[in-house]
Amino acid sequence: ILPSLACAEPELVFAGAPVGRLAARFGTPAHFIDEDAVRSRARAYREALPDAEVAFAGKALCTAGVLRWIAEEGLSLDTCSAGEIAMARSVGFPAERILLHGNAKTPEDFKAAIEYGVGRIVVDSLDEIAQLGPLARAGQQVMIRVTPDVAADTHAAISTGTEGQKFGFSLDRSVPENLDRAVAAVLAQPSLRLTGLHCHIGSQVSRVDRFELAARKMAATLAHVRETFGVTLRQLDLGGGHAVAYREGDPEFDLGGYARRIRIALAFECTRHGLPLPRLTIEPGRAIVASAGMTVYRVCSVKRGSRTFVAVDGGMSDNPRPALYGARYHARLVRGHTKASHVPMSVVGRHCESGDVLAENVPLPSDVHAGDLIAVPCTGAYHHSLGSNYNLVGRPPVVGVRAGTATVLVRRESEDDLLRRECPAGMPVEITA
Ligand code: LLP
């Protein structure tokens, strides 16, 4: 399940590079990302859905180096802020292959998208449609985000397709801001060209039938739009959210089954309604990069109390996912095998909270000691991007590795970086009436 993590003896090897040497060279903690693994996941998606547009959800890992690989693999890009658009722009990511998302786009987000000529903007409220209309260039393609009311088998914080959460327009016409009102509002803006519908039911969703149900509902919704407004929408974006196996035994997402069942569901529903088959877009983020990543820490201390705590030099500032979503990880020692028996331990971080846990109850050799290196696999998605400076700990570097060669994609955050925005003498600002 973790293709980039070969359990080589006597020491862990990552993308052809001995992890001990990577850590010696780049320090710890550090995020490593296997370039070939990212590229092969991107290709697997394109091959599984050859007629579809595959848009990498940049929020999962938005650095210039990775976006360059994604562009080279022919994928599109889902962005959700002026910052992500700026990153895409910095590598010349083709604007027509970019989508802009978000439930609260700021004027700066719209401006960045319009200036760069972002292909499609996905609108998520009537306010947004009213704001975008006068700003957009003539012919700006727009899609409308729909709440398909499909429950996803995932953590509530990342379940996004049901009634009562903040994303999308309701299909329920008794709701004040429903899809029909959104369609009418977009059609009334002369600069906007309505081309499709979008939904995203959630993230880390392993059940293919949830996506299949969303696809059927969305196809029926395309038919509803045509009946009500006489407009045939040619694009359907089913979002991302495909689960990855973080640990051995976690359910694997069945990409082949997904591709097959989505295709059949859409063909069936579209035929039933006499609709042309829409161009499909999907937006996997995690599924492209998660398993290609690995984070390496150094053990600061091992405390053998009522439980054994292996405390490392990172934590919730580089991986808040256990604290946010109860996410579970595996961890292993980087050095080669030992005769010591494995006993359950908790790998914890350096931050001032007891919820700062990286891997709970993982088997580690009983001779683990301060100075050892610990590797946590499957950290390519939502680690660098969710990272923070909590406790004024600098963020780790992101290092690409390919065939034993390493390239820094994002350098380590220094103390100078951490102090850069400070105004030690205070910065008086006059407020005029
Ligand atoms: N499309 C849209 C509109 C999204 O909002 C998202 C994720 C995706 C695609 C990509 O979802 P993915 O394929 O990566 O699951 N921080 C959380 C995940 C938040 C996902 C937000 N939206 C985590 O670490 O689990």
Residues whose N, C-alpha, C, O or C-beta is under 5 A from the ligand:
A	BS01	LLP	A57 A60 H101 I158 H200 G202 S203 Q204 G239 G240 G241 H242 E283 P284 G285 R286 A287 R321 Y382
